[in-house]
Amino acid sequence: GVRLRLPLFRPALAQESCEPESLQPLWKIFLLGTGSRIGLVLAAMLAAMILADGTLTLEEAFQQLQRWDANHYIHLIEQGYDGYQENGEHLFLVFFPGYVWAVRLLRLVIPHTALAGTVLSCLCYGGACCYLYRLAGAVYSSRVAWDALLYLSLFPFSFFSGLVMTEGLFLMATAGACWYAWKGRWLAFGLFGALASLTRMTGLLVIAAGVVQLLWTYQPLASPVGKSLSRSWRPVLLRLPLVLLPGVGTLLYLLLNSWVDGDPFAFVTHQEHWYQGYLWISQVVEYIARYFVDNAGNSFGWSVWFPDLALFAGGLFLLAWGILRREHPAGLLAYGFCFFAATYSLSWLLSGGRYLSTCFVLFFLLAKLTEKRPALRASLLGGEGVLLGVYLCGFLSGAQVM
């Protein structure tokens, strides 16, 4: 019969595009990825000491990295969800527990909370780089895989992936899930997906990649449809529970809400304290543009609203280009589009750059776009490096880079 001609995750594509021998050993990628985050942490501490009015000790310079949500994660790790309250309310249930629980485990070895959180993030980023390098190398080429890691690591908001934040762990979990979906290893996919959805709400979106891969593998709608369905319905149904396994992470989060606050959806009420909810993307983009114009003369406009606006335009262009080219894996595009749309559906998007730093599909597309455009590649990498330094220094100096 005629098969669906969709460029999905498939082993054949890996064999056509990139021989495994052309890829670097994963231990090198892990060391480079982890080392890049440790290097950024040390550079940030040096910058904090230079920017300080007085004299900072190394411990105080390290404490300068614990800003914004990092402080909430530290309190949750040390006090628990029931103990960490504000005005008698469990407002911090809006922070998913995957990272909190993982750091608690690491504290058995590293008793210093902030240090344990930083080490975990750096190690997870190194692990994420391994999964992303193999996935991009299999789908595209070793050159594209390497460039994707460069774009990811130099992204102006990528420094969050090495701090006491969820970005490092979330990136590893989603990258691992997509890699195992491509390999057809559904139990591993489900476990990594469950970790992703336990770490961030958008982690549940890896199911999109899993469903697309499953449909490609068994082609239930290939012509003739009747014969395809009779052949594929049993293996599809047998694997479907594992494809939906990431939902377990979300279920555990709802159980946490119920245990702490007596309501599995308590986080919805607490989100109002943080001015968070959902809006149509058009409304979100409209208020971002309006706030940028209103604040173009101050720090808030350039630290929050300008990046949100610029990244929306850039991300939308890359996704549209990827869809129109029809040579990119549909599973990756589906995940990237869902993640991008979910990010720009938040009613108060103060951390758009940080959220998109984990949308690795965009960096894959950017690496592919510039594969044969060396001048554009050099300009983008150089610009990213400059802006990474700018926003890191802004973060350390108290700007609303969050």
Disulfide bonds with the S-S distance in Angstrom:
none
